[in-house]
Each structure stands twice: as C-alpha cells, then as structure tokens.
Amino acid sequence: MIPTEIARKILDEGLKRGGDLSEVYIEDRETFNLDLDDGKIERAVRGNDRGGGVRVFYQDTTAYAYTDDLEEIALLEAARAASEASKSTAEGRILVDLTKRENPVDVGVKTPFSTLDEKSKVDLLHQMDEVARKQSSYVSSVNISMEEVHRAVWVYNSEGVWAEDDRNFLEFTIGVTAKKNGTLQRSYSGIGAQSGLELLESQSPLVLAEEVAKAAVRMLDARPAPAGEMTVVITNGWGGVLFHEACGHALEADFVAKGTSIYSGLVGEQVASPIVTAIDDGTIPKRRGSLRFDDEGTPSSRTVLIEKGILKDYIWDLKEARRAGRDSTGNGRRETFRHMPMPRMTNTYIDVGTHDPEEIIRSVKHGFFAKQLGGGQADFARGDFVFTVTEGYLIEDGRVTVPVRGATLMGNGPQALKQIDMIGTDFALDSGRGRCGKGQWARVSVGQPTVRVPKLMVGGTDREIGGQIGA
Amino acid sequence: MDEIKLAQDIVSKAANQGAEAEVYFRVGRETEIQVDQGKVENLSHAGNKGMGVRIILDGSEGYAYTSDFSPGSVEKSWQSAFELAKVGDQDPFRGLPEPGEIAAEDLEIFDGTIAQTQIAEKIAFALEVERAALGFDKRIVLTNRCTYFDHDITVYLVNSKGFSGSYKQTRIASYLNAIAREGEFTSMALGIGASTHMADLNAQEIGTEAGMNAIRMLGGKPVPSQEASVVFSPLVASQLITFLSLALKADEMQMGRSFLLGRMGEDVASDIVSLLDNGRLRRGLASAPFDAEGVPSRATKVIDEGMLQAVLHDSYTARKAGLQSTGNAIRRSHRQPPELFPTNFYLQPGEMTPEAILSGVERGLYVLNTMTTGGINPVSGDYSVAARGIWIENGEFMQPVNEVTLAAPMDQMLKHVSAVGNDLRFVPMFGVFGSPTIRIDGMTIAGK
C-alpha cells in the first residue's frame, strides 16, 4: 500500500523526539452490505474506507494520530503529531531494518464472494426470506442481512516488524418474528467465516433461515420462564459466549494490568473447576476470529488461558506485553485505523470434556436448559453477567420438556467457572456470528461443549414455578 | 475544497441519468484522551472525512461511500450506488423528500471554543475527573477508561429535489468507571457528562457521581423474591426509554414489530408520563436544523399525559402512512444511508425532587445500575434486567442490593409509573435518551 521506504520515513519521524517505539498501520477496507426487510431489499451499500495511523510509545503514554489520507505528507504529519503528543524527551532512537514476517495460518479465500454478481446475492436473500416464511403461517416478519468485508492491513514498527494481512469476512444473519394471538416472539442467528463463496458449501443460509423461523414459532407456545436458582445446562457452540463475556474479558491484559480484573495476580492459582480448560486460539483455519497477524503485526497464536482449572496466561497486546517485559500473544486488535489496538479475544472456548451430553441432561431432576442465548453483558471488575435466553426449556426428571421464554441467566462468571461439574464430549465453535464490543467492535468466535452449572440464577416472570424449583 | 459544489456536481450527473440523488459530506476533527492514575495513557488526535451517495431509481435504492475525495473515487462511488439501485427491489414509497422551510433559530449546537482549547487543558480536565472519583472515598481504588472526548464536524447535504444545506456541530463528553473495593467486595459505577458546549461540562460532578455510586453499591447482596416498588435513577430510566423508543418508530410499527401496535389514541401509560422527541432542543446532542434527509427538524409529542399520540417517521414511513416525516432520519456515519431513529428523546420532567420520590417509598429498590442484552424487548414488550441498587424501607436507604432481576411487561410498567422527578438528564450512549428519576410500582424482583 505504501512503499517500505516511506514506512521507514514515517517511523523515523515518529521517533524523532525520542519515543520508545513507533508504529505505522495502514488499512484498506471494502464492504458490501445487503439488508432485506419485509421481503424487500431495504439497503444496498458498497464502500471503501482507507487510512493510516501512527502510534508512538513513550514510557506509559501512548499517542496516536490517524488520517484518511494516505499521501506521504499526511502520514508524516500524523507521525509528527503522535510524536509531539507522546511528550517524550529522550534521545532519538535508531530504526531496526524492516523484515517481512511470514505466518502460515490458513485464512485464505478460495473463491472471493465478490465474484458472485450483485443480482445473485439479492436473489439469495429473497430465497432465505421465502424459506423462513414457508415454515409457518405464524411468521409475521423476516429481516435478513448479508455482509462482505475485505480488509487489507499493513503494519510496520521501529523494531523491524513488517507484516501484511488480508482478511475476507462473509456473514449472513436473520431475525424472524412470529405472531400468534397477540404474542410476538423473535428469534435471531447467523453464520459466517473468513471465507469466500465456499462458505455456502459448508454452511447453508437456507438451512439457517429454516432453523431460525422454526425456533421463533416454537417459542410462541412457550410458558413464562421460571425465576430462581436452579441447575442450568448450557448448549454447546454459541453457549461459549457466556465464558467469553463473564471470564474472557477479565483475562485481557489491560484489565489485568490495571488491577480491575478479578484475575489479576492469579497465574498459577486454581480459578476454575479442575475439569475446565479454556483456550484462545487465533490460528484456527477460516474462523471468524482468526488472524495471520494481529493489528500490531504479531503472529496470531494459541494461548492456553486456563488448564485443568489453573490460570496459565492472559490475553496480551504489544503495549501490555512491553510493560510486563514479555511477548504479545498476538491479540492486539483494532476496529479500524481510527482506533488504537487493545487486547482482544480471537476464537475463545472451553475445551472438550468427558460427559455424554445426553447424560448431562439426564443428571438433572429439575432445571433449565439454555439452548439459544441472546447477547450478553458482564461487569469485568466482578465478573457478574446477565444473558438473555432466546430459546430455553425446562428439564424435568432428566428430560428436556416445555419451552419457556423471557428467561435471563445471571450470576458471577468466575464463581460459575468454579462450579461447573460436567462438560460434554460435543465440543463445537459457534456458527460464526460473534461480534464483541469493548468500545470497539471485533469479530470473534466462541465455543464450548455442553456444560452443566449446578446452581445459577434464572430470572423470569413466573414466580410460582420458581418457588417450586427453588424449594 | 468546496464540498457543496462537489456534491451538486454528483447530484446533477445522477439526475441527468433519471435518478434521484442525495450526497452527504462530513468533515471533522476529534480528540480522545484517556488517563490512568494521574497520567495520560492514550491520546488520539485526528481529522476525519467521508462522503456518501444515495441513488433512487424507480423506488429502488443504492448507497455507496468513501473516505477518499479524489475525483476518481467520488465518481466511482456514485456509479456503484447507481448500479446497486438497479439490482434492488422497487418500492413505490421510496423517494427523497421535498425540501421544507428551515427555521433560522440558533440551536446552539456549535461551540467554537473547543477547537481553540489546548490539548493540555483537555488532559487537565480528564485528570480532574479521575481525581474527583478517586478522592471521593479511600475505598475507590481505581478508575477505568477515564476519558475525555470531543469532536467538531461540518455536515453538507445536497439532493436532487433542490435541497442544499450545511451546519457545524460540536460534541464534548467525559466519562469513567470508578471501582470500589472493601475486603472481598468490589463494585463499579459509571460517571458521565456530555454536551454540545465545553462550559456545560463539570469534571467534579462526573468523577463524584462515579465514586459515590460505586461506594453506595459496595457489598450488595440479593433480597428475597417479591413484588415491590422500584425507583429508577435517570441513567437507569434512560435505558428503559431507549428501548421504549424502538417500539415507537414507524418502521417497526409498519412491520408489526412493536408491543404498542394498534394502540394509537389509547392511554398506554399513567397520566404523568409524557414522551417527547425534540430535534430542536437547544444544546441537544441530537439537535440539528435538518435531519439526514434534509427534512426540517421538529418536536413531536409521542405520548401526551399517558396517551399515545404519534410515532416517529422518516420520509419513507411517512409516505407509506400518508403522513408527514417527523424529521427522524439520522445518519450513524457516512458509511450508512439515513435510517429512522429518535433525536433527543425524553420523558418530560415533573415537579418532584428525587429525594421526595425516594422518601415516599415504603418498601422497594432504588435502582442505580441495570444490565441487559435483549432482556428489554420492544417487540414482545418484555422487560427483564439484572439490577443493582439500594434497598428502601419507609423512605430510608437500607442495605445495597445486587444479583436480583427485575421483570414486568413494559405496558404494565408504563401504567404503573407513580412519580416523575424534576431531574431530567440525557445519556448519550446508543443515541440521545433522557429521563428524570421515576418510580414504578408492582415490579417483580427475583432474588434469593
């Protein structure tokens, strides 16, 4: 995107006033979005954003300046601004020679989705709409989105880093509202990967449309959810979003270093049930959270966070790693060139266990099965979380019985992690819909096998059932 | 560069091809500073620009954007939008609005002093916010993301119906989380302030709010499950108002996705509840002379003394309903076409002080923080959140409460609003939503 000679000049300018490290980040992003609502294409958007940012580290301060102009003069101006803002007073440093880094992580695309013409994409969304509507006459509204992103990034820094990554994301999401006798129920899900047209061979948007419509209709006859503390079984795959929100964020090195995380200073300690192993792995081929290099040019890696209940490591970016005098784990990510990197998860999951998932259900006399979770929110200082269950069922005498709606799961992540007493053999990553917000958005994957938590608070509106189960 | 001229150029080229065209330019600067433990941690400073073109061909719409204003890129953008309009679906209600009269009144949405203020002064502000939080109580051990932010933008909008306008807008915000610790207990609370004008922001207040609430919630425990009254702080009530507004947008209504569907003209709330969407609020963070489609902004009484009177429209939903747009088209960035969204949307304040509301509660929960992600559902009308706050008995604060859920149908909550405070506040998080302190009776609290 920019010749390495110019990158060198910019890095030099960034260090002129004596910063510890300077970095240039260049990004070129193309997007294509289609939204279909009520059977019609409501939005068709194509666009291109590009720009660059210069970051200068000086002691504990990080200064950043960015520009949407990639001319040499604009980038040099950004470098000067960052360097001045860093308030550094040390002697200028010598630049290390730039060496291009290689990383074999397979996130390549076979057939770019852009080879499919726009009309065919529009037709595909219409087909999804038809499939969803024909599931039931109760389906009252369907909205479907498709997103195609091509993001090319270049990173250079004054310690010799030169890395390039080329990322292609494709994603389909669908929300279906079903209506019966004044009751409205909405169900939502999506599929996606770092992929081109070949995504459609492994994950069908039409099957997705069918499943989501069926789930919305199923929940129309659901009873109000029980309220109270009970045994909760959480589904495999997307269920891992709970670990992501309630524990994963607390393992990010910025929160840890500040001391705001509940896991600060606990490496080597027992922080989870001995059957829990949790991993962040940015190297899984094609996954939504995978990277060849992170947005600081560090090769992506597999990091064991918790092994058999013992805390092993955190999730690091360059800034926190430098402060701690260690290597980054390749988790420095940024939403766009307008953002500074921070430690972020990639594909994060609880590893496979030993229990037959059916045996897990059979083990519960009275409890709750969370089959589809909505989004979640967690307070990273305490690890308290709340999750909406968009599809939930009662477990009675070891069997999954009636659907219940309006349930929320709430509790404390670190405590729940200690309590987990059964983990299934049915490990799966989610279907590729995860989008994590931490002031900036990042694409992530989550995953887990079926997991049993012996006691968790279920918030619902039906107090009578809650009373029975609580008793 | 002359953005208006460039925009007019594209508009006339597209119009010559038989299309309706709208061009949006946005040019601005922003500064963001984060401090930690008395030092600058992050400082970011930048110029930002972007343009977007919307093309409508026989009721089918295409949109394209770019951050590159070079002639080649601008040309490519409007042509891509044109191509997309060709493959989209026709909808007879899609079209640009006719231009309307823009009132000359000064909405006070631009503060020229922000661009003049030295970075050092902005840093000092952020540091003072942090000091105020840490200094509130020695149990406040840390702050998180203590941030100062400002931006300064100029918007240009031109369309083929003959509209041409521009305005300047500033926004300044500061916020932080304060973290309190005592023994095994930890709690965290938000402090936030935002305005169009620098002089409206008070560092002491922002820091103190975070510190005070973190201390008040320290050591919270669940209470037994029961039905009781709740008092929502303005921050918490704003969250409810945010979701309520989604059920009051005409697009959602027209798709059948609102629990208030078919209730027009009915009493949907207690008679002390009046909801207003006001795009012309003086110093309002979402105020502007015209909306994202060039429709003059206005104030719309959505619920008047409990009665549902109007819903929010852009030109598309209005044409579908045979009504006038309420000026509610907004733009999240140059990367997206206009969409229907509230402007400054708020519950009108009443007479009571928050203290008087709290002291009138016999038994209930003063809610200072809620967590939700989908538990408030504008389609089904369900409301279910995890809550923290302080227990009240006979008007007195008792113990802090944590790990409880609050649940009730939203239409019941609206009917059971029994007090509205005089302390209206806006929270600019997912839009600009405001509320005073409110009391709601008959909530289900699920706890121990």
Chai-1 contact restraints between the chains, C-beta under 6 A:
chainA,res_idxA,chainB,res_idxB,connection_type,confidence,min_distance_angstrom,max_distance_angstrom,comment,restraint_id
A,D38,B,M255,contact,1.0,0.0,6.0,A-B,restraint_1
A,K40,B,D89,contact,1.0,0.0,6.0,A-B,restraint_2
A,K40,B,D91,contact,1.0,0.0,6.0,A-B,restraint_3
A,I41,B,G88,contact,1.0,0.0,6.0,A-B,restraint_4
A,I41,B,D89,contact,1.0,0.0,6.0,A-B,restraint_5
A,A44,B,G62,contact,1.0,0.0,6.0,A-B,restraint_6
A,A44,B,L84,contact,1.0,0.0,6.0,A-B,restraint_7
A,A44,B,G88,contact,1.0,0.0,6.0,A-B,restraint_8
A,V45,B,Y63,contact,1.0,0.0,6.0,A-B,restraint_9
A,R46,B,A64,contact,1.0,0.0,6.0,A-B,restraint_10
A,R46,B,S80,contact,1.0,0.0,6.0,A-B,restraint_11
A,G47,B,A64,contact,1.0,0.0,6.0,A-B,restraint_12
A,G47,B,Y65,contact,1.0,0.0,6.0,A-B,restraint_13
A,G47,B,R335,contact,1.0,0.0,6.0,A-B,restraint_14
A,N48,B,T66,contact,1.0,0.0,6.0,A-B,restraint_15
A,D49,B,S67,contact,1.0,0.0,6.0,A-B,restraint_16
A,D60,B,K39,contact,1.0,0.0,6.0,A-B,restraint_17
A,T61,B,V40,contact,1.0,0.0,6.0,A-B,restraint_18
A,T62,B,N42,contact,1.0,0.0,6.0,A-B,restraint_19
A,A63,B,L43,contact,1.0,0.0,6.0,A-B,restraint_20
A,Y64,B,S44,contact,1.0,0.0,6.0,A-B,restraint_21
A,A65,B,H45,contact,1.0,0.0,6.0,A-B,restraint_22
A,A65,B,A46,contact,1.0,0.0,6.0,A-B,restraint_23
A,Y66,B,A46,contact,1.0,0.0,6.0,A-B,restraint_24
A,D68,B,K49,contact,1.0,0.0,6.0,A-B,restraint_25
A,D68,B,S67,contact,1.0,0.0,6.0,A-B,restraint_26
A,A81,B,H45,contact,1.0,0.0,6.0,A-B,restraint_27
A,A85,B,L43,contact,1.0,0.0,6.0,A-B,restraint_28
A,E118,B,V87,contact,1.0,0.0,6.0,A-B,restraint_29
A,K119,B,V87,contact,1.0,0.0,6.0,A-B,restraint_30
A,V122,B,V87,contact,1.0,0.0,6.0,A-B,restraint_31
A,S140,B,G256,contact,1.0,0.0,6.0,A-B,restraint_32
A,S141,B,M255,contact,1.0,0.0,6.0,A-B,restraint_33
A,S141,B,G256,contact,1.0,0.0,6.0,A-B,restraint_34
A,S141,B,R257,contact,1.0,0.0,6.0,A-B,restraint_35
A,T177,B,R257,contact,1.0,0.0,6.0,A-B,restraint_36
A,L184,B,V379,contact,1.0,0.0,6.0,A-B,restraint_37
A,L184,B,S380,contact,1.0,0.0,6.0,A-B,restraint_38
A,R186,B,V379,contact,1.0,0.0,6.0,A-B,restraint_39
A,A227,B,A446,contact,1.0,0.0,6.0,A-B,restraint_40
A,G259,B,L142,contact,1.0,0.0,6.0,A-B,restraint_41
A,T260,B,L142,contact,1.0,0.0,6.0,A-B,restraint_42
A,T260,B,N144,contact,1.0,0.0,6.0,A-B,restraint_43
A,T260,B,I179,contact,1.0,0.0,6.0,A-B,restraint_44
A,M340,B,N42,contact,1.0,0.0,6.0,A-B,restraint_45
A,G374,B,G374,contact,1.0,0.0,6.0,A-B,restraint_46
A,G375,B,T373,contact,1.0,0.0,6.0,A-B,restraint_47
A,G375,B,G374,contact,1.0,0.0,6.0,A-B,restraint_48
A,G376,B,T373,contact,1.0,0.0,6.0,A-B,restraint_49
A,Q377,B,M371,contact,1.0,0.0,6.0,A-B,restraint_50
A,Q377,B,T373,contact,1.0,0.0,6.0,A-B,restraint_51
A,D379,B,M188,contact,1.0,0.0,6.0,A-B,restraint_52
A,A381,B,I179,contact,1.0,0.0,6.0,A-B,restraint_53
A,A381,B,T186,contact,1.0,0.0,6.0,A-B,restraint_54
A,A381,B,M188,contact,1.0,0.0,6.0,A-B,restraint_55
A,R382,B,T186,contact,1.0,0.0,6.0,A-B,restraint_56
A,V386,B,M371,contact,1.0,0.0,6.0,A-B,restraint_57
A,V386,B,A386,contact,1.0,0.0,6.0,A-B,restraint_58
A,T388,B,T373,contact,1.0,0.0,6.0,A-B,restraint_59
A,T388,B,G374,contact,1.0,0.0,6.0,A-B,restraint_60
A,T388,B,G375,contact,1.0,0.0,6.0,A-B,restraint_61
A,G406,B,D382,contact,1.0,0.0,6.0,A-B,restraint_62
A,G406,B,S384,contact,1.0,0.0,6.0,A-B,restraint_63
A,T408,B,G375,contact,1.0,0.0,6.0,A-B,restraint_64
A,T408,B,S384,contact,1.0,0.0,6.0,A-B,restraint_65
A,T408,B,T405,contact,1.0,0.0,6.0,A-B,restraint_66
A,M410,B,A386,contact,1.0,0.0,6.0,A-B,restraint_67
A,G459,B,S384,contact,1.0,0.0,6.0,A-B,restraint_68
A,G459,B,T405,contact,1.0,0.0,6.0,A-B,restraint_69
A,G459,B,A446,contact,1.0,0.0,6.0,A-B,restraint_70
A,T461,B,A407,contact,1.0,0.0,6.0,A-B,restraint_71
